[in-house]
Amino acid sequence: MDAQLLSDDLADQIVTTARTATGDSLRSVTFFTRSDFEQLYLREDLERDADLDTFVGHEWRGFRDTRNAYQTSELGEYRYTIRAFTNGYLLRVTGERRGVLITTDGLQMQSYEEIADAIEKMLAEDPTTE
């Protein structure tokens, strides 16, 4: 992870958006591409020893598999994934070449939708993440 994956401005926008929508429920924010990742935020009460390389790899493959599995679904185009765990939730917003993982304590479904909409828009408008 030698090269910066995204601009400081976009990183700040992503974290601020997530933090504003979730408040103290925000656990972490990670930006990733097919081959690299950068953790943008980690709440200070959490362990810093997570195996993000493996975690991001699973999420990237999960995006690809999910998109392929549902591409002809009457539900429409795949947008994002929410995963529930014992100690929190994960929101994955992913495009063709990059994505964002946000982990939180519990939130209302509307909050996840708002965060996903905002992150999708930021990634689509930022030419440095293509």
C-alpha positions in Angstrom: 0.0 0.0 0.0 2.7 2.5 -1.0 0.7 4.7 -3.4 -2.2 6.7 -2.2 -5.4 5.2 -3.6 -7.6 8.2 -3.4 -7.3 11.9 -2.8 -7.3 13.3 0.7 -10.4 15.3 -0.2 -12.4 12.2 -1.2 -11.1 10.2 1.8 -12.3 13.0 4.1 -15.7 13.3 2.3 -16.3 9.5 2.6 -15.4 9.5 6.3 -17.4 12.7 7.0 -20.4 11.3 5.2 -20.2 8.0 7.1 -19.6 9.7 10.4 -22.4 12.2 10.0 -24.9 9.5 9.1 -23.9 7.1 11.8 -22.6 9.2 14.7 -20.9 7.1 17.4 -22.1 3.9 15.7 -19.4 4.1 13.0 -16.8 1.4 13.5 -14.6 1.6 10.4 -14.3 2.9 6.9 -12.1 1.2 4.3 -11.6 2.2 0.6 -10.5 -0.6 -1.7 -9.7 -1.5 -5.3 -9.3 -4.9 -6.9 -5.7 -5.0 -5.7 -5.3 -2.7 -2.7 -7.0 -1.0 0.2 -6.7 1.9 2.6 -8.4 2.0 6.0 -9.7 5.6 6.3 -11.1 5.4 9.7 -11.1 3.0 12.7 -12.9 3.8 15.9 -10.4 4.1 18.8 -12.0 1.4 21.0 -11.5 -1.3 18.3 -8.6 -3.6 17.8 -6.2 -2.7 15.0 -5.2 -6.3 14.2 -7.9 -7.2 11.7 -6.7 -9.1 8.6 -8.0 -6.5 6.1 -6.2 -8.0 3.2 -8.2 -11.2 3.4 -11.4 -9.4 4.4 -11.3 -7.0 1.4 -10.5 -9.9 -0.9 -13.6 -11.7 0.2 -15.8 -8.6 -0.2 -14.4 -8.0 -3.7 -15.2 -11.5 -4.7 -18.5 -11.2 -3.0 -19.4 -8.2 -5.1 -18.4 -9.9 -8.3 -20.3 -13.0 -7.5 -23.4 -11.2 -6.3 -23.5 -8.9 -9.3 -23.1 -11.9 -11.7 -25.7 -14.0 -9.9 -28.4 -11.3 -10.0 -27.7 -9.5 -13.3 -30.9 -10.8 -14.9 -33.0 -10.4 -11.8 -36.3 -8.6 -12.0 -35.1 -6.8 -8.8 -33.0 -4.5 -11.0 -29.3 -3.6 -10.9 -27.3 -4.6 -7.8 -26.4 -1.5 -5.7 -24.9 -2.5 -2.3 -24.8 -5.2 0.4 -25.5 -5.1 4.1 -24.1 -7.9 6.2 -25.2 -8.6 9.8 -22.7 -10.0 12.4 -22.8 -10.6 16.1 -21.0 -7.4 16.9 -22.0 -5.1 14.1 -23.0 -4.6 10.5 -21.0 -4.1 7.3 -22.1 -2.0 4.3 -20.4 -2.7 1.0 -20.7 -0.1 -1.8 -18.8 -1.3 -4.8 -18.4 -0.2 -8.4 -16.5 -1.8 -11.3 -13.0 -0.8 -10.0 -13.3 0.3 -6.4 -15.5 0.3 -3.3 -16.0 1.3 0.3 -16.6 -0.9 3.3 -18.3 0.7 6.3 -18.8 -1.2 9.5 -21.2 0.1 12.2 -23.1 -0.8 15.3 -26.8 -1.2 14.5 -28.6 1.5 12.4 -32.0 2.0 10.8 -32.2 0.7 7.2 -32.8 4.2 6.0 -29.3 5.3 7.3 -27.6 2.6 5.2 -29.5 3.6 2.1 -28.5 7.3 2.6 -24.8 6.3 3.1 -24.8 4.0 0.1 -26.4 6.7 -2.1 -23.9 9.3 -1.0 -20.9 7.0 -1.4 -22.0 5.8 -4.9 -22.3 9.5 -6.0 -18.9 10.4 -4.6 -17.2 7.5 -6.3 -19.0 8.2 -9.6 -18.0 11.9 -9.6 -14.4 11.5 -8.6 -12.2 10.8 -11.7 -9.2 9.7 -9.5 -11.0 6.6 -8.4 -11.6 5.2 -11.9 
